[in-house]
Amino acid sequence: MDAALRLLDEHGLPELTMRRLAGALDVQPSALYWHVENKQTLLAAVADRILAAARPAPGPGLDWRDATRHEVLAVRDALLTYRDGAEVVLSTRALGLGGDDALQRISAALGRGHDATTARRAATALLHLVLGDATLVQQRIQADSLGVTTRTAALDPTGPAADVDTVRTGLELVLDGLAADTDAAVDPAAEAATAPYRPERRA
């Protein structure tokens, strides 16, 4: 996988082919199929390696909100570590390939304060948020490198164009919504206030 990641980072996803990878390894293309079934399987393995680079999970001392913030931003950073990394992960997820480690980590963080179903659904929404953001950032970087953008400043994952404020805003909105639902669930007065009005029936 190291050779595949180098090719991806140096040349981009379109150039990450079985033939080019075989050349980098100085083997015949047919030899690769002893290790991976096809290109989709290769990309799934590459996607897993990209996400595995996310910062380690936080310790048990963090509450569910801080733990979720850590996981979501760690995944975003990992996606931006490699050229076209977000597109690789996004395409493999669309095909149902690759592992679920990133989703499980975010879900586990949310699970510190919510039931498993809620945590899983919210984790999926947050993963989609960072995948979309990182894909857009990397596509803009590519457009800038090709000279097809009108932006004057070079687009870089650490620059203004990749500002994480949008992701942070979306993340906080999800966290606030989850917290509000939790508070309402344990507050009978809030539940009564939001319950639909049902007029009493007269005999």
C-alpha positions, 0 to 999 in steps of 0.5 A: 500500500505504501507504493500506491499511496505514493503514486496517489500523492504524486500523480493523483487518483486518475494515474493510480492504475494497476499498470502504473503501480506494477511499474513502480513495484517493478513487477508484471501487472498480473502479479498484483492480482495475487494480492488484490482482486481488482482496482476497486479492492486496491482503492478500498485498501488505500482508503482504509490506509488514508483513514488509519492516519487519523489522530488517535482516539481521545481518552475516556476523560472527554465528554461526548461533545469534545470526543466527537469534535476530535474524531470529526476533525481528525478524519478531515485532516486524514482525508487532506493528507493525501492528494485526492484522498477524500475522493478515494474514500468517498468513491469506495464508500459509495460502492460499499467497499472498505472498512468502517473504522472512521464511522465507528470512531465517530459513532463511539464518541457520540455513544458516550452520550447517546443510544447506539442508533442515534450515535450511528445516524449522527456519525454518518451525517458528520462523516458525510459532512467532512467527506463533502468538504474535503472533496471540495477543497481538493477539487479546488486545489486541483483546479488551481494547479491547472490554472482553471480557477479565477482565485488569485491565491493558491489553494492549500489544505492549510490555507484560507480556502480550506478554512474549517469554520464551515465544518465546525459550524455544521458539527456544532449544529449537529451537536447542539441538536443532539444535546437539545433532544437529550435535554428534552427527553429528560425534562418532562416540562419540555416534553409537555410544552412540545406535545401536540394539543389534544382537546378533551372529549366531552361526554 
